Amino acid sequence: MNDDINNTNNTIAAQNTANQQERFDIKTHEVMLYDSFEGADFSRSEVRRMKWGIGFVSDVLLMLKESVHLDNHRGNDTMVKAYKGAIDGFHRHVEKRRFICAGVRLHTIGDFYAHSNFIDIYSLYAREHGLSMEKDVLPGFSKLMDDDRFLSFAKSQGELRTGTYGLISDLIEKIFKTKPKPGSHTLMNLDSNKSINGGKPFAPGADFTKHEAGVYVATQECKLLLQRIL
């Protein structure tokens, strides 16, 4: 299985080196998946089905399903419930050998970091509490979703949420180049190093962007799930 993963990962990376750092799209989700497999115990077939779920099924067949992409979500309780639901769903689908569905849940984990204000709030939280700002020590939400101190801080910042998104309004915004509304997906998302928010430094003086922080943390969370220790 390791050779299959490495070969596939190298092929994707070679074709999408620049794209991986610019878009939280299908290929970024797929590379994130393959980058998470060290120490995991899945067959080639299981990996391929999860790849299908995390990429094409989620972003094409389920493009408009809010629960998959966590669009239009508001409040700490709502976000905690959605995140725990993605984790529980992953385990449930793996146990029942529904690996495409398990891949969809991994997509949701990734989109939590790309579409929510978690990275923004954690940056402020870490600075206020004197925590390390290095990328390789950033915690995932699985470590903070039951942390009352973090959740209280998030509440003081307006609570965890994702951007508002609607297919028609998004198309109008792009076609007519209208100014994005406050709290919109366009202004909030970390999908890309070129997006309005994603291209900003993670913190003042940081040498990595919010997008790169989101990809890193999402990959670590997927790794925990794939190793079946979360």
N, C-alpha and C positions, 0 to 999 in steps of 0.2 A: 504494500500500500504506500509506503514512504516514497518509493521511486515514482509511482503514479502521481502522487501529490506534488513532488518536486518538479517533475516534468511539466505538469499542467500549470503550476504556479509560475515557472520560468517562462512558459509560452505566453501566459497572460501578461506577466510583467514586461516582457520584451515588446509586446504589442501596445502596451498602455502605460509606459513609464511616466510620461508627462500627464496622461489622463488620470492616473491613479491619484495624483496630488492635486488635481484640479476639480474633480467631480466625485460626489458621493453617489455614483450611479451603479448600474448593474456590475460593471467590472470591478469597481472599488469594493462592493460587497463580496464578490467572488474572491478577490485577492485577500480581503480581510478573513474570509473563511479559511483559505488555504494557509494563511500565515498563523492560524490558530491551532493547527493540528499536532504540534509537537507534544508527544506523550499521550495523544488520544488513541482510543481503541475502536476504530471503525473500519469496515471493509471498503474496498474501492467502490463497490456498488452503492453503499450507504453514503459515502462522500459525494458521489456524483449526483445522487438524488437530493442531498442537502444543497448542493450547488444549484441545481435546477430550482429549488424552492426559494433560496435566498436571492436569486437573481431574476430570471425571466418570469417566474410565476408571480413573485411579489410586485415587481415593477411594471409588468405588462398586463397579466391577467387580473391582478388585484390592485391595479393602479389607483382606483378610486375608493378603495376600502380603508376608511380612516383608522380602524383598529390595527391595521398592518403597519401604517406609516406614522401613526400617532399625531396626525394633523388635528387642529381644532380641539385640543385638550387643555383643560384649565384646572389649576389647583393642585396642591401637594397630594391630597388624598387620591385624586383622580390619577395622577402620574404614578404614584406608588402602586395603586391597584393595576394599572396597565403594565408596569414593569414586572411585577410579581406574576401577573397573568402570562406574560411572554416566557418567563422562566419556567413556570409550572407547565405551560403548554409544551415547551420544548421537551421536558422530561416525559410528559405523558405520551407525546407522539413517538419519542424514541423507544419507550417501553413497548409501544404497540407497533413498532417498526414502520411508522409512517414518516419516512425521512424527508419527503418533500415538504410536508407540513411542519416538520421540525426546522427545516431551512427557512420557512416563512417566519417562524418565531425568532430565528437569529436575525432576520432582516429587521424585525421590529426593535430588537436590542440595538442594532446599529443606528436606526433612524431616531431612537430616543436621543442619542448624542448629536445627530445631525440636525434635528428639527426642534429640539427643546432649548431652553435657556439654562440648562444644567451647567454647561461649561462656563458660561458667563457668571453665574451665581457662585460656582465653586472658586473661580478666580478671585472674586471679591472676598469670599469666605476665607480662603487660604491667606490672603494678605492681611485680613483683620486679625486672624488668630496666629500669625507668624509661622505658618506651615510652609513646607518646601514647595517651590514653584517649578521644580524640574519635571519634565514630561514623563520620565520613567517612574515617577512615584505618584502620579495622579491616580486617585481612587475611582473605581466605578461606582455607579449608583447602588449596586448590590451591597456595598459596604456602608452606605450612608442612608438608605431608605428607612431604616429603623433608628437613625441617630437623631434624637430629639433636638440636640444643639444645632445640627445642620438644618433640620427642617424648620426650626424656629427662625434661623437666619434667613432661609429661603422665603419664609412668610413675610419677614420684614422687608424683603425686596419685591414683594408682589406675588410671591409663590411661584412654584415651578409651573411651566406651561409650554405649549408649542404654538407656532404661528397659525393664524387663520389662513385657510386655504380653500379655494373653490375653483373648479376647472374653468368656468366661464369668466369669473372675475380675474383669474390669473391670465387668461388669454387676452382679455381686454387690456390689462396692464401692459402686457408685452407688445401687443399690436399697436396700441395708441401711445405707448411709452408714458403712461400716466405715473404720477408720483406714488410710490408704495405707501400704504396706510400704516400708521404705527401699530406694532404687534402683528403685522402680516408675515406670512412665510418668507416673502422676499427679503424683508428687513432682518428677520431673525435667523434664517437657516445658516448652517455651517457646511452646506453641501460642497462648497468649492473654495479654493484659495482666491477665486475671483469674485465670490459673492460678497455682498456689502459687509456682512458680519464675519463670515468665515475667513476673510483675508486679513483681519485685524490681528495684532499680536495677542497671544493668550493673556499676557499681563505686560505692564510697562517694562520695556527692556528685554522681554522674552525673545529668544531666537527661533520660536516656532509659532505658528498661527493657531487660531481657535479651531479651524478646520483640521489641522494636523493633530491637535490635542484630542479632538473628537474621534478621529480615525484610530489613534493610539488606544484610547480608553475603550472604545467599542471592541477593538481586537482583543484586548486583555479580557474583557467580559466574555466574549465568545470562546476564548481559550479556556476559561474556567468551566464554562458549560460543556464544552467538547471533551474535557478531561473528566467530566462527570463528578466534580468535587464541589460545585456550587450549591 
